[in-house]
């Protein structure tokens, strides 16, 4: 079976009825039991770092997959390296490693002319290729409802498609995430404290203004809030 095929519902382990107040640790532990080959994509934002720490407590020793678009802030790559050192029990995988703006993958100014196309080539396609090769039954990811209106209804477990998407932090607020990160002294991307509440590629990310949601600084003014991994024709 390839990653683009749909799995029959009976192939998925039974999903418990998690309530909104469910402990993310309980959800992660269930995910690890139900799907031993679950995989974790991450961009190492606040949510992602909190999920990594919780997953470590739950016993996760699988892959943490990051896509190097060639346009990441230096602080993001440094955060990845700090996390790699902190969680040696996990296997950190960087796809498209060493990518750069002038590597020929896309025209120099594609991110401004057509950000959807730029994301599709530099971020979505490398991860889709890797998932097709590995074909994990489920993805453990760090999305939460209060990040953006496009995420306002996500459940703990999303069914359908080639694999389950498991969202242990779906109901956690930014305040809860910040409190957890401070309590456990997690290595948060330093740009976060300058107002970059969601950090993507440097040409398409700005600091969030008062009253905006956490992802308002992504592709500002472009009518775009998702890279295409979780929404659209190429979604995971």
C-alpha positions as CSV (number, residue, x, y, z in Angstrom):
1,X,0.0,0.0,0.0
2,X,1.4,3.4,-0.9
3,X,1.0,6.6,1.1
4,X,-1.6,8.0,-1.3
5,X,-4.0,5.1,-0.9
6,X,-6.7,5.2,1.7
7,X,-6.6,2.7,4.5
8,X,-9.9,0.8,5.3
9,X,-11.3,2.0,8.6
10,X,-10.9,-1.5,10.1
11,X,-7.1,-1.2,9.7
12,X,-7.1,1.5,12.3
13,X,-7.0,0.6,16.0
14,X,-10.1,1.6,18.0
15,X,-10.1,5.2,19.1
16,X,-11.1,6.0,22.7
17,X,-13.6,8.8,23.3
18,X,-11.3,11.5,24.5
19,X,-13.0,14.5,26.1
20,X,-11.8,18.1,25.7
21,X,-10.0,17.9,29.1
22,X,-8.1,14.7,28.2
23,X,-4.4,14.7,29.2
24,X,-2.1,14.9,26.1
25,X,0.1,12.3,27.8
26,X,-2.7,9.8,27.7
27,X,-3.4,10.5,24.1
28,X,0.2,10.1,23.2
29,X,0.5,6.9,25.1
30,X,-2.6,5.6,23.3
31,X,-1.1,6.6,20.0
32,X,2.1,4.8,20.7
33,X,0.3,1.6,21.7
34,X,-2.1,1.8,18.8
35,X,0.5,2.8,16.2
36,X,4.0,1.8,17.2
37,X,5.3,3.2,13.9
38,X,3.7,6.6,14.4
39,X,5.9,9.5,13.1
40,X,6.2,13.1,14.2
41,X,6.7,16.0,11.7
42,X,7.9,19.2,13.4
43,X,8.9,22.8,12.6
44,X,10.0,23.3,16.3
45,X,7.6,26.0,17.1
46,X,6.3,26.4,20.7
47,X,3.7,23.7,20.2
48,X,6.2,21.4,18.6
49,X,8.7,21.7,21.4
50,X,6.0,21.1,24.0
51,X,4.8,18.0,22.1
52,X,8.4,16.7,21.9
53,X,8.8,16.9,25.6
54,X,5.5,15.3,26.3
55,X,6.3,12.5,23.8
56,X,9.6,11.9,25.5
57,X,7.8,11.5,28.8
58,X,5.4,9.0,27.1
59,X,8.3,7.0,25.7
60,X,8.4,8.1,22.1
61,X,11.6,7.0,20.4
62,X,10.7,7.4,16.8
63,X,11.5,9.9,14.1
64,X,11.1,13.6,14.3
65,X,10.9,14.9,10.7
66,X,11.9,18.4,9.8
67,X,11.9,19.9,6.2
68,X,14.7,22.3,5.5
69,X,13.2,24.7,2.9
70,X,16.4,26.7,2.5
71,X,14.6,29.7,3.9
72,X,14.5,28.9,7.6
73,X,15.7,31.4,10.2
74,X,19.1,30.6,11.7
75,X,17.4,30.5,15.1
76,X,15.1,27.7,13.9
77,X,18.0,25.5,12.9
78,X,19.7,26.2,16.2
79,X,16.5,25.3,18.1
80,X,16.5,22.0,16.1
81,X,20.1,21.3,17.1
82,X,19.3,22.0,20.8
83,X,16.4,19.7,20.7
84,X,18.5,17.0,19.0
85,X,20.9,17.1,22.0
86,X,18.1,17.2,24.6
87,X,16.2,14.2,23.2
88,X,18.9,11.7,22.0
89,X,16.4,8.8,22.3
90,X,14.6,10.2,19.2
91,X,15.8,10.1,15.6
92,X,15.8,13.6,14.2
93,X,15.6,13.6,10.4
94,X,16.1,16.7,8.2
95,X,14.7,16.4,4.7
96,X,16.2,18.5,2.0
97,X,19.1,19.2,4.2
98,X,21.4,22.0,3.1
99,X,18.7,23.6,0.9
100,X,19.3,27.3,0.1
101,X,17.5,30.1,-1.8
102,X,19.8,29.8,-4.8
103,X,19.7,26.0,-5.0
104,X,17.6,26.0,-8.2
105,X,14.6,24.2,-6.7
106,X,12.4,27.3,-7.3
107,X,12.8,30.7,-8.9
108,X,14.5,33.2,-6.6
109,X,11.3,35.2,-6.0
110,X,8.7,32.4,-6.1
111,X,7.8,32.9,-2.4
112,X,6.5,36.4,-3.2
113,X,4.9,35.6,-6.6
114,X,3.3,32.4,-5.7
115,X,3.7,31.3,-2.1
116,X,1.5,28.2,-2.5
117,X,3.8,26.9,-5.3
118,X,6.9,27.7,-3.2
119,X,5.5,25.8,-0.2
120,X,4.5,22.9,-2.5
121,X,8.0,22.4,-3.9
122,X,10.1,23.2,-0.8
123,X,8.0,21.9,2.0
124,X,5.1,19.7,1.1
125,X,6.7,17.6,-1.7
126,X,9.8,16.5,0.3
127,X,7.6,15.4,3.3
128,X,5.1,13.6,1.0
129,X,7.9,11.7,-0.7
130,X,9.3,10.6,2.6
131,X,5.9,9.6,3.9
132,X,5.3,7.6,0.7
133,X,8.6,5.8,1.4
134,X,8.0,5.1,5.1
135,X,4.2,4.8,5.0
136,X,3.5,5.5,8.7
137,X,0.0,4.6,9.8
138,X,-0.3,7.8,11.8
139,X,1.2,11.2,12.4
140,X,1.7,12.8,15.8
141,X,1.6,16.5,15.4
142,X,1.4,19.7,17.5
143,X,-1.5,21.7,16.0
144,X,-3.9,23.3,18.4
145,X,-7.3,25.0,17.9
146,X,-6.4,28.5,19.0
147,X,-3.5,28.8,16.5
148,X,-5.8,29.9,13.6
149,X,-9.4,29.8,12.4
150,X,-8.3,27.0,10.0
151,X,-7.6,24.9,13.0
152,X,-10.5,25.9,15.2
153,X,-12.3,22.5,15.0
154,X,-9.5,20.0,14.9
155,X,-10.2,16.9,17.1
156,X,-7.6,14.9,19.1
157,X,-7.7,12.3,16.3
158,X,-8.5,12.9,12.7
159,X,-9.7,9.9,10.7
160,X,-9.7,9.5,6.9
161,X,-7.0,9.5,4.2
162,X,-3.8,7.5,4.2
163,X,-3.2,7.9,7.9
164,X,-4.5,9.1,11.1
165,X,-3.5,12.6,12.3
166,X,-3.2,12.7,16.1
167,X,-3.3,16.1,17.7
168,X,-2.6,15.7,21.5
169,X,-2.5,19.5,22.0
170,X,-5.7,20.3,20.2
171,X,-7.4,21.9,23.2
172,X,-4.3,23.5,24.8
173,X,-4.2,27.3,24.7
174,X,-1.1,29.4,24.1
175,X,-1.0,30.3,27.8
176,X,-1.0,26.6,28.7
177,X,1.8,25.9,26.3
178,X,3.9,28.8,27.5
179,X,3.4,27.8,31.1
180,X,4.4,24.2,30.4
181,X,7.5,25.4,28.5
182,X,8.6,27.7,31.3
183,X,8.0,25.1,34.0
184,X,10.1,22.5,32.2
185,X,12.7,25.0,30.9
186,X,12.3,24.0,27.2
187,X,14.5,25.4,24.5
188,X,12.0,27.6,22.7
189,X,13.0,29.4,19.5
190,X,14.3,32.8,20.7
191,X,12.3,34.6,18.0
192,X,9.1,33.6,19.8
193,X,9.9,36.1,22.5
194,X,10.1,38.8,19.8
195,X,6.5,38.2,18.8
196,X,7.1,35.5,16.2
197,X,4.4,33.2,17.6
198,X,4.5,30.9,14.6
199,X,7.8,30.7,12.7
200,X,8.2,29.5,9.2
201,X,10.4,30.7,6.4
202,X,12.0,34.2,6.9
203,X,10.6,35.8,3.7
204,X,7.0,34.9,4.7
205,X,7.0,35.4,8.5
206,X,6.6,38.5,10.6
207,X,5.9,39.2,14.2
208,X,2.3,38.9,15.4
209,X,0.6,42.1,16.3
210,X,-1.6,42.6,19.5
211,X,-5.0,40.9,19.1
212,X,-3.9,38.7,16.2
213,X,-4.0,34.9,16.3
214,X,-0.7,33.0,16.5
215,X,-0.4,32.3,12.8
216,X,-1.3,35.8,11.6
217,X,2.3,36.5,10.9
218,X,2.6,33.7,8.3
219,X,2.2,34.8,4.7
220,X,0.6,38.1,5.9
221,X,-1.4,39.9,3.2
222,X,-1.3,36.8,1.0
223,X,-4.7,35.4,1.9
224,X,-2.8,32.2,3.1
225,X,-2.5,30.7,6.6
226,X,-1.5,27.1,5.9
227,X,1.6,25.8,4.0
228,X,-0.4,22.9,2.4
229,X,0.6,20.1,4.8
230,X,-2.7,20.1,6.6
231,X,-5.1,21.8,4.2
232,X,-5.6,21.6,0.4
233,X,-5.0,19.0,-2.3
234,X,-1.6,17.9,-1.1
235,X,-2.4,17.6,2.6
236,X,-1.0,14.8,4.6
